[in-house]
Every structure is written in C-alpha cells, then in structure tokens.
C-alpha cells in the first residue's frame, strides 16, 4: 500500500460562521447576491429567511427537498431549514419524474419551479405576508444536516449525508489557500448548486467570505462579459471543465480574479487557453461528494501533479482503490473511492475509474442506470450501454436485445422509430448527455469464455461508424 499525506497544520481561519450570516453587524444594503445586474440586499434576504422560517415551523415535515434554478432562493431556503432544525434534501436534478421516484427521501418541497408532487410544497417567491414579520431568528444550534445524491455503483442515486459543520470546515480549507485572491469579487458559476461542487464553491464559499454571488447560471462567454461590465466588479468563475473546453480563442478576453474548475480534468493546452481568455490559469479541484475536496492543481507545466489540501491523507489499497482520510469526514477510517492514481514524489496523477460511473462533459453518468431505464421499456429483453469515442468527444452507445413485443414493433414501425421512442423515454429521467447516440439491435449480447459481456465485441458492433 502506498500513502501520501499533507501534514500541514490548519489553524482556525477567521471566516464568517453560519450563525453570523444574518446578524446585524453588516448594513442592510450589503449585497448578498446579484440578479440580472441588480443587487439583492442583506436586509431583504434576512426578511425572506424569516418568512420561510415562519412557514416551515408551522409544518410537521422534517425533510425538505430543495429544487431551485435561482441560487438566492436556494440559499434562503437552506438556511431557513437549518434554523428550523429540519433536514435539507438536495436532489442532483430538477426532473419531476425522478423526484416522484425519490419521494420517499423527503416529506416536503421548496422550489421555484412548476413541480407537482404529492407532498407539501412551498413555491418561491413567496407572496408578501399581510402582516409585518418581526420574529427573531430561532437559536442556531450548528447541527444542520443535509443529504445530497450522487450516482451509485448500482445505477441508483446514492444518498450522501453531510452536516453544516463539514461544509464550514471545507470552506476553511479552500479559503486558507485563496481568500486573498477572492476578495472584492463577485462569484459567477456555470455549475448548479444542486451538486456538491456548486454548493461548496458557488454558495458556501461566497457566503462565508462576504462575497456576493450571481443568482443564475452562466452558459456562454458573452454572458460572462456582460455580467462583468454590468457589475463593474472583478469576477470569480466557478466553472465546469466542459465550459472551459468550449471557449473559443476568437472570443473577447475577460480578466477574472480567479477561475475554479472541477468534475473532470483539463489538458495542459485547455488550461493554457483558459488563461488566455480569462486572464488566469484555472485552479482545478479534485474531490467527491463523499469526501469533499481532496487535492488541487494549476497547470503551469506539462504533467502537473495534484497536490493534497492540508491535513488530507490518501493511500492506494491492494485492490487499486483509493482511500481518503480527511478532517471533513467524521469516520476516522476514511472513505474508499474507485479512482485509480499514480503516486509520485511531488504529488499524484489521476489515471481513471474502476467502476461503471463515468464522466461525460464532466457530469457523472451511471452506465448501470441508463441500462436500467432502458430495461423498463417492455420492448427490450436485454441491453448493454458502453462508451464510444466520436472525434474528441465521449458518447454512449446502446446494444439492444428485443423482446417479442419489440420484434413486432420493429416489423411494424422500423428500427429508427423504435430507438426514437427509447430516446424519448430516457429524456424523462436523464440529462441529454446520458442518452445513447448510437444504437445496435442484436439477437444476443456477445459474451467471452467466462460468460461475461465481451466489451471488445460490443465495441466492434460500432466500428462501421468510425
């Protein structure tokens, strides 16, 4: 077993604690966030949280699901749930079909979307009360809990329990390295707050460093330029590698104060191109929903190794899985994850994953889940979903064995119409990148001499498209 440890001490850092966020030491006009270029002030934010608290306290529901496009409403709801000593449930998606399937995980819903579930629902923005909300904030106990969901190895969403304290500890690790570089900036993001990376960097980081954040996602470089011009303030960008990889050298450069990237690796060329367009090398973050942040790097040179955050320890187990021990984990034995790494004297390099959870455009996709969703269609008896290379992109291919009903429909409608139906069915559950783009119908799935699926033969079925 090989081990790497960053033994640097992490003394307490003077950042704002969660119970101080709504205190009156800052003026009411202090900007918590910006929406379409307009500031959303602390006084207004405090009033919204108190209004939500009054609603949540009147409900017997203990577990509240948070499903929001708007990060300002998301944050207000999260704090209100914690002030009421309830549990925040954060699904990794906003799809009604999957929420219905996961509804046993929560008792009530907070949202700004037109969702219709069989549970108590509070829609934001809330109607203005007919009376003045003069109640004081409940006592903050610091024991806030939340549950996030991530793709499990079985193909079903896996619940990951976190605490408010663990989020604060994670922000301390991050802020210790880059606080001075972030001061006076506005945090803008291309990633959702419904996942761990967005929750940590897009929401908690600015909240505890007294930095305003932009309420909606940025999808295009032109939006980033427009926001910077409108706010007349330096930007800290919380980006996905997919967003940074799509940057075109012909675009107008904009100087960001800091750029973070997580969810997948950038090549050296992509990192350098990002610096040309955004004025700073991206700070790549390696971590998981289970562990929080583990390591980081900025690619100043080719084959730049990853460096552990302070007080993090990793080791490679005999089965090649990775074990992580971290102050962000309450289990002293740490957590095992299925990434494969190569340790070196000056850091480590990521090699790949051992399980069937892959990254496509830096979004986690469970091949098992895609298969299970397909097998729910009565036209299928068996299926196999694999990854394929299309130019420089990774896509999915599906190999199908039809049931008797499927055979009848192919004879009546043709293969194209049947596979289009499968695509439409998957859209109810999966993101577009998780829907197979190539399809093959076979009599039986190819197997090797051990009776297991032959990955080589599955790949060969698509060679004629290469």
Secondary structure as GFF3:
##gff-version 3
##sequence-region A 1 466
A	DSSP	beta_strand	2	5	.	.	.	ID=ss1
A	DSSP	three_ten_helix	18	20	.	.	.	ID=ss2
A	DSSP	beta_strand	31	35	.	.	.	ID=ss3
A	DSSP	beta_strand	38	41	.	.	.	ID=ss4
A	DSSP	alpha_helix	42	57	.	.	.	ID=ss5
A	DSSP	beta_strand	63	67	.	.	.	ID=ss6
A	DSSP	alpha_helix	71	83	.	.	.	ID=ss7
A	DSSP	beta_strand	87	90	.	.	.	ID=ss8
A	DSSP	alpha_helix	96	101	.	.	.	ID=ss9
A	DSSP	three_ten_helix	103	105	.	.	.	ID=ss10
A	DSSP	beta_strand	108	111	.	.	.	ID=ss11
A	DSSP	beta_strand	120	123	.	.	.	ID=ss12
A	DSSP	beta_strand	145	151	.	.	.	ID=ss13
A	DSSP	beta_strand	157	163	.	.	.	ID=ss14
A	DSSP	alpha_helix	164	182	.	.	.	ID=ss15
A	DSSP	beta_strand	186	189	.	.	.	ID=ss16
A	DSSP	alpha_helix	196	197	.	.	.	ID=ss17
A	DSSP	pi_helix	198	204	.	.	.	ID=ss18
A	DSSP	alpha_helix	205	208	.	.	.	ID=ss19
A	DSSP	beta_strand	213	214	.	.	.	ID=ss20
A	DSSP	alpha_helix	221	231	.	.	.	ID=ss21
A	DSSP	beta_strand	235	239	.	.	.	ID=ss22
A	DSSP	alpha_helix	241	245	.	.	.	ID=ss23
A	DSSP	beta_strand	258	262	.	.	.	ID=ss24
A	DSSP	alpha_helix	268	278	.	.	.	ID=ss25
A	DSSP	beta_strand	283	288	.	.	.	ID=ss26
A	DSSP	beta_strand	292	297	.	.	.	ID=ss27
A	DSSP	beta_strand	307	308	.	.	.	ID=ss28
A	DSSP	beta_strand	313	316	.	.	.	ID=ss29
A	DSSP	beta_strand	322	325	.	.	.	ID=ss30
A	DSSP	beta_strand	335	337	.	.	.	ID=ss31
A	DSSP	beta_strand	339	344	.	.	.	ID=ss32
A	DSSP	beta_strand	347	353	.	.	.	ID=ss33
A	DSSP	beta_strand	357	360	.	.	.	ID=ss34
A	DSSP	beta_strand	363	366	.	.	.	ID=ss35
A	DSSP	alpha_helix	367	375	.	.	.	ID=ss36
A	DSSP	beta_strand	380	390	.	.	.	ID=ss37
A	DSSP	beta_strand	393	402	.	.	.	ID=ss38
A	DSSP	alpha_helix	404	413	.	.	.	ID=ss39
A	DSSP	alpha_helix	415	427	.	.	.	ID=ss40
A	DSSP	three_ten_helix	432	434	.	.	.	ID=ss41
A	DSSP	beta_strand	438	442	.	.	.	ID=ss42
A	DSSP	alpha_helix	455	460	.	.	.	ID=ss43
A	DSSP	three_ten_helix	463	465	.	.	.	ID=ss44
###
